[in-house]
Amino acid sequence: MLILLPPSEGKAAPRRGRPVDLHALSSPELTETRAEIMSTLGHLCAERPDAAAKALGLGPTQADEIQRNATLPDAPAAPARMVYTGVLFDALGLPTLTSAAAARARRWLLIVSGLWGVLRTTDRIPAYRLGGGVNLPGVGSLASRWKAPLAQTIPHAAGRGLVVDLRSGTYDAFWRPSGNLAERTVKVRVLHEHDGKRTVVSHHNKATKGLLTRALLDDGGTPRRPAELAELVGSLGWKTELAEPARSGRTWTLDVIVSEVPTSA
């Protein structure tokens, strides 16, 4: 099973540690693209900070983010599980997993990123600022730049297993499954139900996806089909509705319906 996660905007900057080694990251076929984007981002932030702020959508009080991006090759790095913060990753709690669940996280989780393409939880990275929706001067749309490389990397990582897609809309554009792989990919949506109406609420969405991922890692079950995933998620305490693809070559959709954010699965 492969679980696709979005990154987080918030990151904990490592205080010490050797810098990132691009050649040591997983998915080495992405090294050239990673180097291109990191170099372009670094030069933009160092030489044209005003243009960088505009491209990255940063305000006057976020100049430290620009400076951080300008020094990425030399900045201390740490495992991605320690760097990514925010609602989803706080709910997931990667640093507090049991040894068995942490081993599953290393095998099952793939974090989609505008800078790195995809990462495993053990990949050592510095804190950075680069949202997936950025059009980076000198590179262009990050989604467009990553589409071809990830078309090879993610299917290889998925193998013959089920893909559980928890990415946000921004990162959906980085990779879209097709053919047989699409038919064993389940797009998970979190819907907040109140007074008979269902809506998407950002906090509920992120927190529930984090808690759901943790529950799957703790449980250790390996569903092979979308229906088995829906059954497992239901057994872990969530109300679910599974929808078949509209036609061949499209993904399944699993709606997780919540009335409030649970504190545990």
Backbone as CSV, one residue per row, in Angstrom:
resi,resn,N_x,N_y,N_z,CA_x,CA_y,CA_z,C_x,C_y,C_z
1,MET,0.848,-1.193,0.000,0.000,0.000,0.000,0.885,1.246,0.000
2,LEU,0.472,2.230,-0.777,1.176,3.508,-0.831,0.204,4.604,-0.431
3,ILE,0.591,5.451,0.520,-0.238,6.560,0.979,0.428,7.863,0.563
4,LEU,-0.251,8.644,-0.263,0.282,9.922,-0.737,-0.197,11.049,0.172
5,LEU,0.738,11.838,0.677,0.425,12.960,1.553,0.880,14.268,0.915
6,PRO,0.183,15.366,1.220,0.717,16.684,0.839,1.785,17.079,1.837
7,PRO,2.618,18.069,1.511,3.553,18.589,2.514,2.800,19.559,3.419
8,SER,3.498,20.219,4.297,2.870,21.259,5.111,3.561,22.576,4.837
9,GLU,2.804,23.666,4.930,3.415,24.990,4.785,4.331,25.276,5.955
10,GLY,3.905,24.854,7.149,4.724,25.053,8.336,5.804,23.990,8.440
11,LYS,6.993,24.409,8.854,8.113,23.482,8.997,8.953,23.877,10.206
12,ALA,9.510,22.868,10.850,10.420,23.104,11.967,11.835,23.139,11.418
13,ALA,12.518,24.251,11.576,13.870,24.388,11.052,14.864,23.661,11.955
14,PRO,15.576,22.663,11.433,16.583,21.982,12.253,17.652,22.961,12.726
15,ARG,18.077,22.823,13.956,19.088,23.731,14.512,20.507,23.248,14.237
16,ARG,20.640,21.946,14.018,21.974,21.399,13.742,21.805,20.196,12.830
17,GLY,22.922,19.760,12.283,22.896,18.614,11.387,23.553,18.952,10.070
18,ARG,24.055,17.948,9.395,24.712,18.181,8.111,23.683,18.623,7.077
19,PRO,24.092,19.371,6.058,23.162,19.866,5.037,22.575,18.740,4.200
20,VAL,21.561,19.086,3.416,20.928,18.110,2.540,21.937,17.581,1.523
21,ASP,21.874,16.286,1.278,22.674,15.636,0.236,21.683,15.126,-0.799
22,LEU,21.563,15.826,-1.918,20.575,15.462,-2.925,20.760,14.033,-3.421
23,HIS,22.002,13.585,-3.456,22.266,12.236,-3.961,21.895,11.150,-2.955
24,ALA,21.629,11.539,-1.710,21.265,10.568,-0.682,19.750,10.436,-0.521
25,LEU,18.989,11.314,-1.163,17.531,11.252,-1.042,16.986,10.048,-1.793
26,SER,15.828,9.571,-1.362,15.160,8.497,-2.085,14.743,8.986,-3.473
27,SER,14.353,8.071,-4.336,13.973,8.391,-5.721,15.082,9.186,-6.410
28,PRO,16.272,8.594,-6.550,17.413,9.328,-7.110,17.205,9.818,-8.537
29,GLU,16.231,9.258,-9.244,15.945,9.736,-10.601,15.434,11.168,-10.617
30,LEU,15.057,11.691,-9.435,14.566,13.068,-9.329,15.671,14.064,-8.987
31,THR,16.892,13.591,-8.820,17.980,14.450,-8.345,18.191,15.670,-9.237
32,GLU,18.201,15.479,-10.539,18.473,16.595,-11.452,17.402,17.676,-11.330
33,THR,16.142,17.272,-11.265,15.057,18.253,-11.152,15.097,18.943,-9.795
34,ARG,15.379,18.190,-8.744,15.507,18.787,-7.412,16.611,19.847,-7.396
35,ALA,17.741,19.508,-7.986,18.870,20.444,-8.010,18.515,21.700,-8.794
36,GLU,17.837,21.535,-9.908,17.441,22.683,-10.726,16.528,23.626,-9.946
37,ILE,15.510,23.056,-9.299,14.542,23.889,-8.587,15.189,24.540,-7.366
38,MET,15.992,23.794,-6.625,16.623,24.365,-5.437,17.591,25.480,-5.822
39,SER,18.357,25.289,-6.882,19.297,26.318,-7.321,18.566,27.565,-7.797
40,THR,17.510,27.372,-8.580,16.744,28.512,-9.091,16.093,29.283,-7.948
41,LEU,15.509,28.547,-7.004,14.879,29.177,-5.850,15.907,29.941,-5.025
42,GLY,17.069,29.336,-4.797,18.099,29.970,-3.993,18.606,31.263,-4.617
43,HIS,18.879,31.228,-5.914,19.372,32.432,-6.594,18.312,33.531,-6.612
44,LEU,17.059,33.157,-6.836,15.982,34.152,-6.837,15.886,34.840,-5.480
45,CYS,15.931,34.050,-4.399,15.781,34.618,-3.060,16.998,35.433,-2.641
46,ALA,18.173,35.047,-3.103,19.390,35.772,-2.731,19.573,37.048,-3.532
47,GLU,19.223,37.011,-4.819,19.516,38.127,-5.713,18.327,39.041,-5.970
48,ARG,17.100,38.518,-5.862,15.910,39.316,-6.151,14.847,39.043,-5.086
49,PRO,15.111,39.431,-3.847,14.195,39.097,-2.759,12.782,39.635,-2.957
50,ASP,12.640,40.796,-3.554,11.298,41.333,-3.782,10.523,40.468,-4.781
51,ALA,11.194,40.066,-5.848,10.561,39.190,-6.835,10.253,37.829,-6.218
52,ALA,11.146,37.367,-5.350,10.922,36.093,-4.679,9.687,36.161,-3.782
53,ALA,9.563,37.240,-3.027,8.410,37.391,-2.145,7.112,37.388,-2.938
54,LYS,7.110,38.069,-4.080,5.915,38.102,-4.914,5.591,36.722,-5.467
55,ALA,6.598,36.009,-5.968,6.381,34.689,-6.545,5.904,33.687,-5.497
56,LEU,6.444,33.798,-4.286,6.112,32.845,-3.227,4.884,33.257,-2.429
57,GLY,4.366,34.450,-2.689,3.189,34.921,-1.958,3.484,35.271,-0.519
58,LEU,4.650,35.852,-0.256,5.064,36.189,1.104,4.967,37.689,1.344
59,GLY,4.656,38.042,2.593,4.523,39.448,2.951,5.783,40.002,3.577
60,PRO,5.756,41.295,3.936,6.928,41.976,4.496,7.454,41.349,5.785
61,THR,6.577,40.725,6.556,7.004,40.137,7.834,7.611,38.752,7.670
62,GLN,7.701,38.276,6.426,8.204,36.912,6.188,9.547,36.917,5.462
63,ALA,10.319,37.975,5.676,11.630,38.077,5.034,12.556,36.938,5.445
64,ASP,12.348,36.391,6.659,13.191,35.285,7.103,13.012,34.051,6.235
65,GLU,11.817,33.891,5.660,11.565,32.754,4.769,12.391,32.902,3.490
66,ILE,12.508,34.140,3.000,13.312,34.402,1.810,14.780,34.092,2.097
67,GLN,15.267,34.554,3.235,16.665,34.304,3.615,16.925,32.820,3.777
68,ARG,15.980,32.112,4.348,16.140,30.664,4.539,16.284,29.963,3.193
69,ASN,15.439,30.324,2.232,15.527,29.718,0.908,16.858,30.023,0.216
70,ALA,17.440,31.180,0.512,18.686,31.592,-0.133,19.879,30.766,0.330
71,THR,19.734,30.068,1.443,20.872,29.331,2.011,20.586,27.832,2.154
72,LEU,19.661,27.309,1.371,19.255,25.909,1.509,20.410,24.912,1.399
73,PRO,21.338,25.061,0.464,22.401,24.052,0.356,23.268,23.916,1.600
74,ASP,23.321,24.974,2.411,24.178,24.962,3.602,23.399,24.834,4.907
75,ALA,22.072,24.833,4.835,21.255,24.817,6.052,21.232,23.426,6.678
76,PRO,21.123,23.346,8.008,21.017,22.042,8.670,19.777,21.288,8.169
77,ALA,19.927,19.985,8.024,18.827,19.143,7.555,18.480,18.101,8.613
78,ALA,17.243,17.600,8.533,16.772,16.559,9.447,15.770,15.695,8.685
79,PRO,15.427,14.520,9.205,14.442,13.683,8.524,13.132,14.430,8.310
80,ALA,12.512,14.195,7.169,11.263,14.885,6.827,10.211,14.724,7.920
81,ARG,10.206,13.587,8.597,9.212,13.364,9.649,9.357,14.363,10.785
82,MET,10.557,14.963,10.930,10.789,15.946,11.978,10.611,17.375,11.482
83,VAL,10.660,17.570,10.170,10.620,18.919,9.596,9.192,19.388,9.345
84,TYR,8.352,18.519,8.772,6.993,18.932,8.440,6.137,19.034,9.695
85,THR,5.451,20.177,9.825,4.545,20.402,10.948,3.178,20.768,10.371
86,GLY,2.330,21.420,11.149,1.000,21.768,10.645,-0.042,20.782,11.121
87,VAL,-1.295,21.061,10.802,-2.423,20.310,11.347,-2.343,18.826,10.998
88,LEU,-2.133,18.508,9.721,-2.114,17.100,9.310,-0.971,16.350,9.987
89,PHE,0.221,16.918,9.941,1.382,16.211,10.495,1.358,16.181,12.016
90,ASP,0.780,17.207,12.643,0.628,17.164,14.094,-0.317,16.040,14.500
91,ALA,-1.416,15.875,13.755,-2.365,14.800,14.048,-1.757,13.430,13.763
92,LEU,-0.952,13.352,12.726,-0.292,12.090,12.374,0.761,11.699,13.405
93,GLY,1.524,12.655,13.876,2.493,12.383,14.943,3.562,11.367,14.567
94,LEU,4.226,11.579,13.449,5.240,10.624,12.988,6.331,10.336,14.022
95,PRO,6.837,11.349,14.749,7.914,11.059,15.700,7.489,10.166,16.864
96,THR,6.180,10.002,17.090,5.722,9.230,18.249,5.167,7.861,17.874
97,LEU,5.344,7.427,16.641,4.862,6.115,16.230,5.635,5.000,16.934
98,THR,4.981,3.873,17.120,5.690,2.699,17.610,6.701,2.257,16.553
99,SER,7.629,1.402,16.925,8.640,0.962,15.965,8.015,0.244,14.777
100,ALA,6.973,-0.546,15.022,6.322,-1.266,13.925,5.605,-0.293,12.993
101,ALA,4.881,0.683,13.564,4.172,1.665,12.740,5.156,2.560,11.995
102,ALA,6.269,2.911,12.635,7.281,3.739,11.974,7.891,3.000,10.784
103,ALA,8.076,1.691,10.921,8.594,0.901,9.799,7.601,0.910,8.641
104,ARG,6.316,0.831,8.951,5.299,0.918,7.891,5.317,2.304,7.253
105,ALA,5.477,3.342,8.072,5.533,4.702,7.533,6.673,4.845,6.535
106,ARG,7.800,4.246,6.828,8.940,4.325,5.908,8.623,3.660,4.573
107,ARG,7.816,2.606,4.605,7.480,1.878,3.378,6.277,2.470,2.663
108,TRP,5.286,2.926,3.416,3.982,3.276,2.841,3.823,4.746,2.488
109,LEU,4.488,5.643,3.204,4.206,7.070,3.030,5.099,7.704,1.972
110,LEU,4.486,8.558,1.164,5.201,9.337,0.167,4.641,10.750,0.227
111,ILE,5.498,11.719,0.549,5.089,13.114,0.680,5.400,13.833,-0.624
112,VAL,4.381,14.433,-1.224,4.552,15.145,-2.491,4.952,16.587,-2.181
113,SER,5.978,17.099,-2.880,6.564,18.398,-2.544,6.911,19.184,-3.788
114,GLY,6.720,20.510,-3.713,7.082,21.369,-4.828,8.575,21.471,-5.043
115,LEU,9.365,21.299,-3.996,10.814,21.390,-4.101,11.464,20.043,-4.385
116,TRP,10.976,18.985,-3.730,11.655,17.690,-3.790,10.967,16.677,-4.695
117,GLY,9.779,16.978,-5.181,9.011,16.013,-5.975,8.253,15.081,-5.063
118,VAL,8.936,14.076,-4.527,8.379,13.226,-3.481,9.486,12.904,-2.485
119,LEU,9.082,12.629,-1.260,10.016,12.294,-0.191,9.500,11.117,0.616
120,ARG,10.425,10.353,1.159,10.114,9.390,2.201,10.311,10.079,3.554
121,THR,9.736,9.525,4.605,9.798,10.170,5.921,11.223,10.258,6.459
122,THR,12.116,9.410,5.961,13.493,9.385,6.449,14.426,10.298,5.664
123,ASP,13.966,10.861,4.560,14.808,11.751,3.765,15.158,12.999,4.567
124,ARG,16.422,13.363,4.584,16.890,14.499,5.368,16.836,15.766,4.523
125,ILE,16.069,16.743,4.988,15.875,17.994,4.258,15.962,19.183,5.205
126,PRO,16.270,20.375,4.677,16.193,21.595,5.489,14.764,22.147,5.447
127,ALA,14.463,23.056,6.335,13.193,23.781,6.248,13.263,24.721,5.051
128,TYR,12.149,24.906,4.360,12.110,25.725,3.152,10.702,26.290,2.990
129,ARG,10.541,27.173,2.015,9.221,27.716,1.722,9.022,27.708,0.205
130,LEU,8.160,26.838,-0.288,7.851,26.757,-1.710,6.560,25.975,-1.883
131,GLY,5.432,26.680,-1.967,4.149,26.031,-2.132,4.004,25.395,-3.502
132,GLY,3.183,24.375,-3.577,3.013,23.643,-4.828,2.369,24.436,-5.939
133,GLY,1.681,25.518,-5.601,1.016,26.310,-6.619,1.866,27.425,-7.194
134,VAL,3.130,27.490,-6.797,4.014,28.575,-7.234,4.407,28.417,-8.703
135,ASN,4.448,29.562,-9.398,5.038,29.645,-10.736,6.412,30.276,-10.535
136,LEU,7.443,29.457,-10.533,8.781,29.906,-10.145,9.528,30.489,-11.345
137,PRO,9.903,31.779,-11.294,10.648,32.368,-12.411,11.880,31.530,-12.758
138,GLY,12.002,31.184,-14.012,13.117,30.351,-14.441,12.783,28.882,-14.531
139,VAL,11.695,28.484,-13.868,11.246,27.084,-13.896,9.842,26.974,-14.464
140,GLY,8.974,27.909,-14.065,7.581,27.870,-14.477,6.728,27.188,-13.432
141,SER,5.595,26.685,-13.845,4.679,26.011,-12.936,5.338,24.766,-12.353
142,LEU,5.344,24.658,-11.021,5.947,23.490,-10.389,5.196,22.216,-10.750
143,ALA,3.868,22.315,-10.826,3.084,21.135,-11.197,3.479,20.638,-12.581
144,SER,3.656,21.549,-13.513,4.049,21.162,-14.869,5.464,20.593,-14.892
145,ARG,6.347,21.178,-14.085,7.734,20.711,-14.084,7.862,19.308,-13.507
146,TRP,7.019,18.975,-12.529,7.119,17.676,-11.882,6.298,16.583,-12.567
147,LYS,5.421,16.962,-13.447,4.476,15.983,-14.004,5.180,14.815,-14.681
148,ALA,6.151,15.088,-15.546,6.838,14.006,-16.264,7.691,13.146,-15.337
149,PRO,8.536,13.735,-14.465,9.326,12.876,-13.567,8.471,12.000,-12.652
150,LEU,7.405,12.567,-12.096,6.593,11.800,-11.150,5.732,10.757,-11.834
151,ALA,5.527,10.904,-13.148,4.773,9.898,-13.903,5.487,8.557,-13.894
152,GLN,6.791,8.577,-13.639,7.563,7.341,-13.529,7.757,6.942,-12.064
153,THR,8.051,7.928,-11.214,8.423,7.641,-9.827,7.276,7.085,-9.005
154,ILE,6.110,7.709,-9.063,5.010,7.277,-8.197,4.488,5.900,-8.591
155,PRO,4.250,5.603,-9.862,3.831,4.234,-10.199,4.843,3.176,-9.760
156,HIS,6.124,3.496,-9.870,7.151,2.549,-9.417,7.030,2.323,-7.913
157,ALA,6.812,3.399,-7.160,6.664,3.269,-5.705,5.407,2.491,-5.344
158,ALA,4.362,2.633,-6.145,3.093,1.953,-5.861,3.186,0.458,-6.119
159,GLY,3.997,0.069,-7.094,4.068,-1.349,-7.431,2.705,-1.881,-7.829
160,ARG,2.323,-3.007,-7.258,1.023,-3.612,-7.561,0.001,-3.358,-6.465
161,GLY,0.374,-2.498,-5.490,-0.495,-2.291,-4.348,-1.525,-1.194,-4.551
162,LEU,-2.337,-1.019,-3.531,-3.366,0.012,-3.503,-2.715,1.365,-3.216
163,VAL,-3.228,2.428,-3.856,-2.757,3.790,-3.601,-3.856,4.549,-2.869
164,VAL,-3.536,5.070,-1.701,-4.469,5.870,-0.909,-4.026,7.320,-1.055
165,ASP,-4.821,8.113,-1.744,-4.420,9.465,-2.127,-5.042,10.500,-1.188
166,LEU,-4.212,11.084,-0.330,-4.667,12.089,0.631,-4.167,13.492,0.271
167,ARG,-3.683,13.660,-0.956,-3.149,14.968,-1.358,-4.246,16.032,-1.424
168,SER,-3.831,17.280,-1.245,-4.730,18.416,-1.439,-4.802,18.727,-2.929
169,GLY,-5.744,19.586,-3.309,-5.966,19.888,-4.717,-4.743,20.421,-5.426
170,THR,-3.953,21.255,-4.742,-2.748,21.819,-5.360,-1.812,20.727,-5.854
171,TYR,-1.655,19.691,-5.060,-0.687,18.640,-5.381,-1.285,17.532,-6.247
172,ASP,-2.593,17.545,-6.436,-3.194,16.598,-7.377,-2.625,16.791,-8.777
173,ALA,-2.315,18.042,-9.119,-1.837,18.356,-10.468,-0.423,17.844,-10.729
174,PHE,0.312,17.478,-9.683,1.673,16.969,-9.867,1.681,15.582,-10.498
175,TRP,0.650,14.800,-10.207,0.573,13.435,-10.733,-0.881,12.979,-10.738
176,ARG,-1.324,12.476,-11.868,-2.675,11.930,-11.982,-2.582,10.489,-12.451
177,PRO,-3.116,9.566,-11.670,-3.032,8.161,-12.059,-3.876,7.877,-13.292
178,SER,-3.481,6.865,-14.031,-4.229,6.489,-15.226,-4.234,4.978,-15.367
179,GLY,-5.099,4.492,-16.228,-5.147,3.071,-16.545,-5.410,2.198,-15.338
180,ASN,-4.703,1.071,-15.293,-4.903,0.101,-14.221,-4.578,0.685,-12.856
181,LEU,-3.564,1.548,-12.778,-3.199,2.131,-11.491,-4.299,3.036,-10.970
182,ALA,-4.973,3.768,-11.846,-6.085,4.617,-11.422,-7.183,3.781,-10.787
183,GLU,-7.404,2.599,-11.305,-8.486,1.755,-10.826,-8.178,1.110,-9.481
184,ARG,-6.931,1.217,-9.031,-6.609,0.794,-7.666,-6.058,1.965,-6.843
185,THR,-6.484,3.172,-7.233,-6.191,4.385,-6.467,-7.477,4.898,-5.856
186,VAL,-7.429,5.228,-4.576,-8.601,5.733,-3.862,-8.320,7.153,-3.399
187,LYS,-9.076,8.092,-3.928,-8.967,9.489,-3.506,-9.837,9.679,-2.270
188,VAL,-9.227,10.089,-1.161,-9.955,10.256,0.097,-10.357,11.713,0.266
189,ARG,-11.651,11.917,0.506,-12.172,13.252,0.814,-12.747,13.233,2.229
190,VAL,-12.564,14.336,2.946,-13.138,14.471,4.284,-14.246,15.512,4.213
191,LEU,-15.451,15.116,4.593,-16.611,16.001,4.556,-17.126,16.220,5.975
192,HIS,-17.355,17.475,6.309,-17.913,17.825,7.616,-19.425,17.872,7.501
193,GLU,-20.103,17.058,8.296,-21.565,16.981,8.253,-22.161,17.716,9.453
194,HIS,-23.020,18.680,9.157,-23.672,19.465,10.212,-25.068,19.851,9.752
195,ASP,-26.067,19.525,10.560,-27.469,19.820,10.236,-27.857,19.293,8.857
196,GLY,-27.379,18.101,8.558,-27.745,17.465,7.310,-27.005,17.947,6.084
197,LYS,-26.091,18.908,6.257,-25.330,19.428,5.125,-23.868,19.007,5.243
198,ARG,-23.251,18.768,4.099,-21.858,18.344,4.064,-21.013,19.383,3.349
199,THR,-19.911,19.774,4.000,-18.995,20.756,3.420,-17.564,20.313,3.671
200,VAL,-16.653,20.929,2.942,-15.229,20.701,3.176,-14.719,21.813,4.079
201,VAL,-14.190,21.442,5.237,-13.633,22.410,6.186,-12.159,22.092,6.356
202,SER,-11.306,23.067,6.105,-9.868,22.822,6.041,-9.324,22.124,7.282
203,HIS,-9.664,22.619,8.478,-9.111,22.039,9.694,-9.562,20.593,9.859
204,HIS,-10.872,20.334,9.669,-11.385,18.973,9.769,-10.700,18.063,8.754
205,ASN,-10.520,18.573,7.549,-9.912,17.804,6.472,-8.487,17.388,6.836
206,LYS,-7.661,18.346,7.232,-6.263,18.053,7.520,-6.113,17.175,8.759
207,ALA,-6.833,17.512,9.834,-6.695,16.744,11.070,-7.174,15.314,10.881
208,THR,-8.293,15.147,10.190,-8.822,13.803,9.989,-7.893,12.966,9.121
209,LYS,-7.315,13.566,8.085,-6.372,12.818,7.249,-5.145,12.395,8.047
210,GLY,-4.688,13.263,8.943,-3.558,12.885,9.789,-3.900,11.743,10.721
211,LEU,-5.063,11.828,11.363,-5.495,10.774,12.279,-5.759,9.467,11.543
212,LEU,-6.328,9.571,10.352,-6.604,8.375,9.563,-5.305,7.678,9.159
213,THR,-4.329,8.473,8.715,-3.039,7.891,8.335,-2.399,7.183,9.518
214,ARG,-2.437,7.821,10.666,-1.851,7.188,11.856,-2.564,5.889,12.187
215,ALA,-3.898,5.898,12.097,-4.667,4.690,12.408,-4.315,3.551,11.456
216,LEU,-4.140,3.868,10.182,-3.759,2.836,9.221,-2.367,2.286,9.531
217,LEU,-1.441,3.170,9.903,-0.091,2.726,10.249,-0.095,1.876,11.514
218,ASP,-0.883,2.280,12.505,-0.964,1.512,13.749,-1.612,0.153,13.524
219,ASP,-2.661,0.132,12.694,-3.384,-1.120,12.462,-2.539,-2.127,11.687
220,GLY,-1.882,-1.656,10.642,-1.009,-2.538,9.874,-1.699,-3.366,8.814
221,GLY,-3.027,-3.217,8.674,-3.739,-3.959,7.640,-3.333,-3.499,6.255
222,THR,-3.350,-4.408,5.289,-2.919,-4.083,3.930,-4.031,-4.402,2.928
223,PRO,-5.039,-3.537,2.853,-6.115,-3.772,1.880,-5.565,-3.779,0.464
224,ARG,-6.098,-4.653,-0.355,-5.656,-4.765,-1.735,-6.646,-4.140,-2.711
225,ARG,-7.870,-3.925,-2.250,-8.911,-3.380,-3.117,-9.582,-2.198,-2.426
226,PRO,-10.158,-1.269,-3.205,-10.835,-0.115,-2.601,-11.902,-0.503,-1.582
227,ALA,-12.674,-1.534,-1.874,-13.716,-1.944,-0.931,-13.118,-2.415,0.388
228,GLU,-11.946,-3.062,0.328,-11.294,-3.513,1.553,-10.789,-2.326,2.364
229,LEU,-10.325,-1.279,1.668,-9.898,-0.070,2.367,-11.080,0.573,3.079
230,ALA,-12.209,0.698,2.380,-13.400,1.298,2.987,-13.843,0.504,4.211
231,GLU,-13.774,-0.810,4.108,-14.156,-1.655,5.245,-13.209,-1.452,6.415
232,LEU,-11.909,-1.355,6.122,-10.929,-1.151,7.187,-11.122,0.197,7.859
233,VAL,-11.287,1.255,7.067,-11.471,2.593,7.644,-12.739,2.627,8.500
234,GLY,-13.793,1.965,8.034,-15.014,1.886,8.830,-14.785,1.168,10.144
235,SER,-13.998,0.097,10.118,-13.730,-0.658,11.340,-12.886,0.137,12.326
236,LEU,-12.170,1.147,11.809,-11.341,1.983,12.674,-12.120,3.159,13.279
237,GLY,-13.405,3.223,12.968,-14.261,4.186,13.656,-14.818,5.327,12.841
238,TRP,-14.624,5.324,11.512,-15.126,6.409,10.691,-16.339,5.995,9.860
239,LYS,-17.186,6.955,9.617,-18.299,6.763,8.689,-17.774,7.009,7.279
240,THR,-17.998,6.061,6.385,-17.427,6.171,5.045,-18.473,5.888,3.965
241,GLU,-18.217,6.438,2.789,-19.007,6.142,1.599,-18.039,5.994,0.433
242,LEU,-18.071,4.844,-0.225,-17.161,4.551,-1.329,-17.904,4.671,-2.655
243,ALA,-17.319,5.415,-3.593,-17.920,5.600,-4.919,-17.008,5.006,-5.983
244,GLU,-17.587,4.205,-6.861,-16.830,3.618,-7.956,-16.441,4.686,-8.976
245,PRO,-15.423,4.415,-9.784,-15.058,5.368,-10.838,-16.207,5.572,-11.819
246,ALA,-16.296,6.791,-12.360,-17.352,7.085,-13.322,-17.163,6.278,-14.602
247,ARG,-15.895,5.999,-14.927,-15.608,5.163,-16.092,-14.221,4.543,-15.928
248,SER,-13.910,3.614,-16.803,-12.637,2.916,-16.743,-11.469,3.902,-16.796
249,GLY,-10.440,3.618,-15.991,-9.264,4.481,-15.983,-9.345,5.657,-15.048
250,ARG,-10.408,5.736,-14.248,-10.554,6.803,-13.250,-10.434,6.217,-11.849
251,THR,-10.201,7.100,-10.866,-9.989,6.645,-9.494,-11.308,6.438,-8.749
252,TRP,-11.214,5.663,-7.677,-12.305,5.525,-6.720,-12.291,6.747,-5.806
253,THR,-13.415,6.997,-5.133,-13.496,8.080,-4.153,-14.038,7.518,-2.843
254,LEU,-13.318,7.775,-1.767,-13.777,7.375,-0.440,-14.045,8.634,0.367
255,ASP,-15.308,8.882,0.666,-15.681,10.010,1.512,-15.669,9.570,2.970
256,VAL,-14.955,10.330,3.789,-14.943,10.136,5.235,-15.752,11.267,5.832
257,ILE,-16.853,10.930,6.489,-17.784,11.956,6.966,-17.609,12.124,8.476
258,VAL,-17.348,13.356,8.895,-17.141,13.640,10.302,-18.055,14.778,10.742
259,SER,-18.430,14.760,12.020,-19.195,15.871,12.589,-18.298,16.757,13.439
260,GLU,-17.170,16.203,13.842,-16.159,16.956,14.594,-14.829,16.231,14.418
261,VAL,-13.751,16.890,14.752,-12.453,16.255,14.641,-12.255,15.332,15.830
262,PRO,-12.102,14.014,15.598,-11.872,13.119,16.730,-10.492,13.310,17.301
263,THR,-10.313,12.962,18.570,-8.992,13.068,19.184,-8.195,11.790,18.959
264,SER,-8.858,10.736,18.553,-8.188,9.481,18.216,-9.092,8.698,17.302
265,ALA,-8.527,7.690,16.646,-9.319,6.899,15.695,-10.308,6.020,16.430
